[in-house]
Amino acid sequence: MRIALDGWGGDFAPEEIIKGAREAYSPDYTLVLVGPREELLSLYSRWGMDEEHFPIEDASQVVSMEESPTEAIKKKPDSTIAKGIDLLAQGKVDAFISAGNSGAVMTTAWLKLKRIAPIERPAITALIPNPNSCTVLLDVGANVDCKPKHLLHFAVMGAEYAKIALDLSYPRVGLLSIGEEEGKGNELVKSAYQLFRSQSDFLHFDFVGNVEGHNIVDGKVDVVVCDGFTGNALLKFGEGLIAFISSHLPRKIGDFQEEEKLRDFWRRLDRSEYGGAPLLGVEGICLICHGSSRAKDMKSAIRAAKELMERGIVDKIRERLSQLNLKS
């Protein structure tokens, strides 16, 4: 099992990426660092690492966080993102993880990796804490505009991901709307609702119907499906809200038992506990991490990639999609 890491992806690269790789080292897999070889070797020397345990794939270019994804693909064919996804497409690695330009990662993956038939659009997932576990939210940014069948595909992929990430056998899946009643929502949501119902005999999850925004965090459902515009807005709002809460609530209090509860609360809000966000719909494991990822984030992403590979998420998504009864 080989996992490639974008050594120059993110605000704190390369130091935090390499630190995460060093701390996540295991004989169960090989971690391949993608980046300028000489610079990586210099950092290896400083931290007591070597190419035998952490192979290097040389990449001479880096995509900045501000660059246009399409321009980066054209002008930087030897970037760490392009090289990492090339390795995945060629079967030289089993997964690729990047905290770099998320648009560039998604676009490059969609262009260079085969799609899982009959997927037309990929989806980025996010794990949102709820009182009991987490809720899978998708899409959170890959697609601004969607068709009803895209949302159905997202639901199938999200359910299979939830089975692995949340250890569920039959996830509850909801369609995000402005009310729980049938007929609520815009034309996309109303059409998708009818499509979901028409496929009820072919779904391997429990479609509970429409859900509202608060259901993302109250534990009513395990997977919430929406278009990428809505999902990304929700995700960014949530990140901002957590930052606001973090700046106003204490980290310590006098009472020991209450302090334990407070520590658990902060742990559940800690993004680094959940690893990267899988890009679902492509033939391969591709995880997109937050741009401000540090070593702990990378360790969690490596752990998540390993589990997704071992549990065969791509094969399971392909199988479930083949069981739908959709007209072409």
SESEVEX-227969 format. One line per field, with one value per residue (C-alpha): residue number from 1; x, y, z; residue in three letters. Coordinates in pm, 1 decimal, decimal comma. Layout:
N
i <- (NUM/...)
x <- (X/...)
y <- (Y/...)
z <- (Z/...)
aa <- (Ala/...)
END
This chain:
328
i <- (1/2/3/4/5/6/7/8/9/10/11/12/13/14/15/16/17/18/19/20/21/22/23/24/25/26/27/28/29/30/31/32/33/34/35/36/37/38/39/40/41/42/43/44/45/46/47/48/49/50/51/52/53/54/55/56/57/58/59/60/61/62/63/64/65/66/67/68/69/70/71/72/73/74/75/76/77/78/79/80/81/82/83/84/85/86/87/88/89/90/91/92/93/94/95/96/97/98/99/100/101/102/103/104/105/106/107/108/109/110/111/112/113/114/115/116/117/118/119/120/121/122/123/124/125/126/127/128/129/130/131/132/133/134/135/136/137/138/139/140/141/142/143/144/145/146/147/148/149/150/151/152/153/154/155/156/157/158/159/160/161/162/163/164/165/166/167/168/169/170/171/172/173/174/175/176/177/178/179/180/181/182/183/184/185/186/187/188/189/190/191/192/193/194/195/196/197/198/199/200/201/202/203/204/205/206/207/208/209/210/211/212/213/214/215/216/217/218/219/220/221/222/223/224/225/226/227/228/229/230/231/232/233/234/235/236/237/238/239/240/241/242/243/244/245/246/247/248/249/250/251/252/253/254/255/256/257/258/259/260/261/262/263/264/265/266/267/268/269/270/271/272/273/274/275/276/277/278/279/280/281/282/283/284/285/286/287/288/289/290/291/292/293/294/295/296/297/298/299/300/301/302/303/304/305/306/307/308/309/310/311/312/313/314/315/316/317/318/319/320/321/322/323/324/325/326/327/328)
x <- (0,0/151,3/15,0/144,4/155,3/172,2/482,7/428,4/50,4/-90,8/-4,1/244,8/414,4/659,6/756,0/418,1/350,5/684,8/643,4/302,6/452,7/730,6/486,6/251,0/523,4/418,3/542,9/180,9/219,0/473,1/445,5/570,6/656,7/598,8/805,9/1144,4/1390,1/1687,0/1477,5/1310,4/1648,3/1770,4/1468,7/1513,4/1871,6/1758,4/1494,1/1671,8/1462,5/1573,0/1441,1/1437,4/1153,7/1004,7/1049,8/1055,8/882,5/1050,5/820,3/968,0/657,2/413,1/56,6/-14,5/-342,0/-440,4/-385,2/-666,5/-703,1/-735,2/-433,2/-229,3/-306,3/-194,1/114,7/241,7/236,3/513,1/345,3/323,6/-51,8/-20,4/261,2/75,5/-241,9/-38,7/106,9/-245,3/-373,0/-79,4/-135,2/202,5/32,1/-300,2/-398,7/-306,4/-343,3/-305,1/-362,8/-289,5/-516,7/-839,8/-975,3/-658,2/-667,5/-1030,3/-994,4/-674,4/-820,6/-1134,6/-932,5/-666,8/-848,9/-1119,0/-1465,0/-1671,5/-1947,2/-2211,1/-2087,7/-2099,8/-1986,6/-1750,0/-1840,8/-1633,1/-1740,5/-1709,3/-1766,1/-1970,8/-1984,4/-2324,0/-2419,1/-2353,1/-2095,0/-2068,6/-2285,0/-2153,5/-2226,4/-2182,5/-2123,7/-1923,6/-1773,2/-1710,4/-2028,6/-2202,7/-2488,8/-2640,1/-2910,1/-3137,4/-2943,1/-2622,6/-2775,0/-2881,9/-2527,3/-2398,3/-2637,7/-2511,7/-2149,2/-2212,3/-2390,1/-2100,9/-1856,3/-2066,8/-2062,8/-1684,2/-1614,9/-1899,0/-1911,0/-2277,2/-2462,5/-2766,9/-2719,3/-3007,4/-2983,8/-3162,3/-3201,6/-3128,5/-3426,5/-3608,0/-3867,2/-3922,7/-4248,9/-4258,6/-4285,9/-4063,7/-3751,1/-3643,4/-3699,1/-3376,3/-3469,0/-3829,8/-3724,8/-3449,4/-3698,3/-3918,7/-3617,1/-3500,7/-3848,4/-3862,2/-3535,9/-3631,9/-3624,2/-3265,9/-3106,5/-2886,9/-2966,3/-3270,5/-3392,2/-3570,3/-3684,3/-3618,0/-3413,9/-3334,3/-3007,4/-3026,1/-3051,1/-2689,4/-2581,8/-2864,8/-2796,9/-3129,3/-2953,6/-2614,1/-2577,8/-2705,6/-2703,7/-2699,1/-2542,3/-2185,6/-2278,4/-2502,2/-2266,4/-1962,7/-2151,3/-2262,0/-1911,0/-1753,0/-2024,2/-1957,0/-1583,4/-1645,9/-1889,2/-1641,3/-1372,0/-1611,8/-1702,2/-1336,5/-1249,0/-1519,1/-1533,0/-1270,6/-1045,0/-1018,2/-1247,5/-1209,3/-1426,9/-1243,4/-1547,4/-1676,1/-1328,8/-1325,9/-1653,4/-1507,0/-1198,9/-1422,5/-1623,9/-1313,7/-1182,8/-1504,6/-1472,9/-1108,9/-1088,0/-761,3/-940,5/-1127,7/-860,0/-910,8/-1225,5/-1247,6/-1321,2/-1577,7/-1665,8/-1316,0/-1127,8/-888,8/-855,6/-798,6/-822,5/-834,9/-718,8/-772,8/-518,3/-410,9/-344,0/-63,8/101,9/-195,1/-428,0/-196,5/-176,8/-556,9/-579,0/-327,5/-529,7/-850,7/-692,9/-568,1/-914,8/-1087,1/-845,3/-876,8/-1256,9/-1266,9/-1482,4/-1435,0/-1553,5/-1849,1/-1959,7/-1932,4/-2142,6/-2417,5/-2438,7/-2477,5/-2786,2/-2980,4/-3261,9/-3200,5/-3279,1/-2978,4)
y <- (0,0/331,7/674,0/987,6/1319,3/1660,9/1783,6/2145,3/2167,7/2401,1/2706,3/2522,1/2306,3/2150,4/2129,2/2024,6/1779,2/1606,7/1611,6/1445,8/1179,1/1109,2/1078,6/857,0/615,0/250,1/-69,1/-124,7/129,9/340,5/719,4/884,5/1255,3/1455,4/1770,8/1915,7/1634,3/1840,4/2046,2/1734,9/1564,9/1868,7/1846,5/1469,3/1522,9/1771,6/1536,2/1201,6/1066,2/879,8/782,5/414,2/472,8/783,8/763,6/1090,6/1167,5/1472,1/1758,8/2088,7/2310,1/2417,1/2545,7/2838,3/2866,3/3171,9/3026,1/2942,5/2561,9/2558,2/2785,4/2573,1/2257,4/2422,3/2603,1/2366,6/2007,8/1910,5/2047,6/1843,3/1810,9/1696,0/1453,0/1305,2/1246,8/1106,5/850,6/758,3/735,5/512,1/279,7/362,2/474,0/375,5/717,4/1084,5/1344,7/1721,1/2030,6/2247,0/2436,3/2234,9/2350,4/2237,2/1900,0/1842,0/1957,1/1762,7/1448,1/1475,7/1518,0/1253,8/984,7/769,4/831,3/560,7/484,7/633,4/929,0/1260,0/1484,0/1420,2/1522,5/1643,6/1518,5/1662,5/1510,6/1739,6/1657,1/1569,3/1461,8/1092,7/1077,7/1273,1/1356,7/1317,1/1631,4/1636,7/1800,8/2075,6/2248,1/2038,7/2138,5/2474,5/2355,4/2007,7/1792,3/1559,1/1249,9/1408,0/1439,2/1075,3/973,2/1186,4/1004,3/662,8/768,7/942,8/637,8/407,4/653,2/673,0/293,6/309,9/638,0/603,9/221,8/201,0/-77,9/114,2/493,2/739,1/982,4/1316,5/1571,3/1924,9/2157,6/2446,3/2218,4/1851,5/1823,3/1676,2/1958,5/2199,1/2340,9/2467,8/2282,0/2084,8/1955,9/1877,4/1683,7/1503,7/1404,2/1229,4/1061,1/928,3/788,9/622,8/442,6/329,1/-41,2/-12,2/192,5/46,1/320,9/465,8/774,5/976,1/1254,6/1623,9/1753,6/2104,5/2272,4/2193,8/1821,8/1830,2/1863,2/1704,7/1340,9/1280,4/1159,9/1017,9/1171,1/1505,4/1565,9/1906,0/2087,5/2212,0/2579,6/2522,0/2272,7/2496,4/2793,2/2575,5/2444,7/2790,5/2920,3/2630,6/2695,8/3061,8/2979,1/2741,1/3009,0/3256,5/3012,6/2926,7/3291,5/3337,7/3013,8/2909,4/2610,4/2538,2/2565,0/2478,6/2169,5/1850,7/1664,5/1967,1/2028,6/1674,3/1750,0/2073,1/1893,7/1641,3/1928,9/2093,2/1760,2/1700,4/2042,8/1984,3/1953,4/1761,6/1466,3/1386,5/1378,3/1496,2/1524,2/1243,4/1335,7/1069,1/960,6/900,3/573,8/617,3/750,8/1126,7/1328,5/1707,2/1859,4/2208,2/2463,7/2531,3/2163,2/2071,6/1743,2/1611,3/1674,3/1478,4/1187,2/1171,1/1191,4/909,5/697,4/775,4/694,2/360,5/266,6/368,1/153,5/-145,1/-126,8/-93,3/218,3/260,7/-94,2/-56,7/270,5/113,5/-184,5/28,4/258,5/-40,1/-144,5/176,4/165,1/494,1/569,1/689,4)
z <- (0,0/-111,7/-19,4/-191,4/-5,9/-170,2/9,3/-91,4/-45,2/217,3/422,1/643,5/381,8/352,5/721,5/863,3/579,6/629,6/1007,1/966,8/740,5/989,2/1279,6/1075,5/965,7/972,4/805,9/695,9/414,4/228,7/233,4/-85,9/-65,1/-383,5/-426,0/-527,6/-452,8/-331,9/-94,4/41,9/92,4/286,0/516,3/546,2/661,7/923,5/1065,7/1038,7/750,8/437,6/95,0/183,4/429,7/265,0/-114,5/-308,3/-637,8/-784,8/-887,6/-996,3/-976,2/-704,9/-747,3/-515,8/-325,8/-532,3/-879,3/-1117,3/-1133,0/-1511,9/-1556,6/-1316,3/-1513,2/-1836,9/-1710,5/-1441,8/-1573,1/-1329,7/-1017,8/-698,7/-753,9/-1115,6/-1032,2/-734,9/-934,2/-1225,3/-984,3/-875,3/-1233,6/-1330,1/-1034,1/-880,0/-557,7/-403,1/-266,7/-295,7/-22,1/-68,0/144,2/-157,4/-396,9/-362,4/-698,3/-870,4/-693,8/-786,4/-1147,7/-1207,2/-1051,0/-1261,0/-1579,6/-1517,6/-1322,0/-1470,5/-1331,8/-1170,0/-1421,1/-1441,5/-1232,3/-1420,2/-1133,9/-841,9/-487,5/-194,5/146,1/495,8/838,2/1064,7/1439,3/1587,3/1944,2/1879,2/1601,8/1275,7/977,4/623,1/420,8/43,1/-194,3/-22,2/-321,2/-629,6/-817,0/-810,3/-1032,3/-1016,1/-1170,4/-969,7/-1077,8/-952,6/-606,1/-622,4/-711,8/-422,5/-190,6/-303,2/-262,3/69,2/209,4/117,9/270,8/588,9/619,0/638,8/817,0/1070,3/1083,5/980,1/802,0/674,3/684,9/705,8/415,1/390,2/111,1/231,3/188,0/356,3/515,3/586,3/395,9/47,4/-205,7/-11,5/-174,7/-513,2/-840,6/-802,2/-457,0/-550,1/-860,4/-669,7/-398,6/-655,1/-813,1/-475,4/-407,9/-749,3/-672,3/-321,5/-415,8/-541,1/-262,6/9,5/256,9/431,3/245,7/515,3/282,7/322,1/615,3/734,0/822,8/1193,9/1115,4/998,6/1362,1/1563,9/1470,5/1294,7/979,1/889,5/541,9/411,7/34,9/-137,3/-431,0/-393,9/-375,3/-73,2/87,8/57,3/203,0/496,1/552,5/552,9/786,8/1022,3/1022,0/1097,4/1376,4/1539,2/1522,2/1684,7/1961,3/2011,7/2069,8/2334,2/2533,6/2791,2/2742,6/3113,4/3414,9/3781,3/3807,9/3698,2/3562,7/3377,5/3238,7/3099,3/2922,2/2788,8/2656,4/2479,8/2331,5/2188,4/2060,9/1866,8/1704,7/1612,9/1234,0/1255,5/1415,6/1094,8/824,1/469,8/262,2/4,2/-355,2/-442,2/-794,1/-931,5/-973,8/-685,2/-331,8/-340,0/-17,8/-4,1/324,6/463,2/347,3/706,1/777,6/1013,3/1102,6/1299,8/1003,6/775,5/1018,7/1030,9/650,7/611,6/853,6/662,8/324,8/456,4/584,4/260,3/63,1/293,5/288,3/-90,8/-115,6/-492,9/-564,1/-329,5/-489,3/-833,8/-725,3/-567,9/-868,4/-1100,5/-905,3/-971,5/-1225,9/-1403,2/-1765,4/-1963,2)
aa <- (Met/Arg/Ile/Ala/Leu/Asp/Gly/Trp/Gly/Gly/Asp/Phe/Ala/Pro/Glu/Glu/Ile/Ile/Lys/Gly/Ala/Arg/Glu/Ala/Tyr/Ser/Pro/Asp/Tyr/Thr/Leu/Val/Leu/Val/Gly/Pro/Arg/Glu/Glu/Leu/Leu/Ser/Leu/Tyr/Ser/Arg/Trp/Gly/Met/Asp/Glu/Glu/His/Phe/Pro/Ile/Glu/Asp/Ala/Ser/Gln/Val/Val/Ser/Met/Glu/Glu/Ser/Pro/Thr/Glu/Ala/Ile/Lys/Lys/Lys/Pro/Asp/Ser/Thr/Ile/Ala/Lys/Gly/Ile/Asp/Leu/Leu/Ala/Gln/Gly/Lys/Val/Asp/Ala/Phe/Ile/Ser/Ala/Gly/Asn/Ser/Gly/Ala/Val/Met/Thr/Thr/Ala/Trp/Leu/Lys/Leu/Lys/Arg/Ile/Ala/Pro/Ile/Glu/Arg/Pro/Ala/Ile/Thr/Ala/Leu/Ile/Pro/Asn/Pro/Asn/Ser/Cys/Thr/Val/Leu/Leu/Asp/Val/Gly/Ala/Asn/Val/Asp/Cys/Lys/Pro/Lys/His/Leu/Leu/His/Phe/Ala/Val/Met/Gly/Ala/Glu/Tyr/Ala/Lys/Ile/Ala/Leu/Asp/Leu/Ser/Tyr/Pro/Arg/Val/Gly/Leu/Leu/Ser/Ile/Gly/Glu/Glu/Glu/Gly/Lys/Gly/Asn/Glu/Leu/Val/Lys/Ser/Ala/Tyr/Gln/Leu/Phe/Arg/Ser/Gln/Ser/Asp/Phe/Leu/His/Phe/Asp/Phe/Val/Gly/Asn/Val/Glu/Gly/His/Asn/Ile/Val/Asp/Gly/Lys/Val/Asp/Val/Val/Val/Cys/Asp/Gly/Phe/Thr/Gly/Asn/Ala/Leu/Leu/Lys/Phe/Gly/Glu/Gly/Leu/Ile/Ala/Phe/Ile/Ser/Ser/His/Leu/Pro/Arg/Lys/Ile/Gly/Asp/Phe/Gln/Glu/Glu/Glu/Lys/Leu/Arg/Asp/Phe/Trp/Arg/Arg/Leu/Asp/Arg/Ser/Glu/Tyr/Gly/Gly/Ala/Pro/Leu/Leu/Gly/Val/Glu/Gly/Ile/Cys/Leu/Ile/Cys/His/Gly/Ser/Ser/Arg/Ala/Lys/Asp/Met/Lys/Ser/Ala/Ile/Arg/Ala/Ala/Lys/Glu/Leu/Met/Glu/Arg/Gly/Ile/Val/Asp/Lys/Ile/Arg/Glu/Arg/Leu/Ser/Gln/Leu/Asn/Leu/Lys/Ser)
END
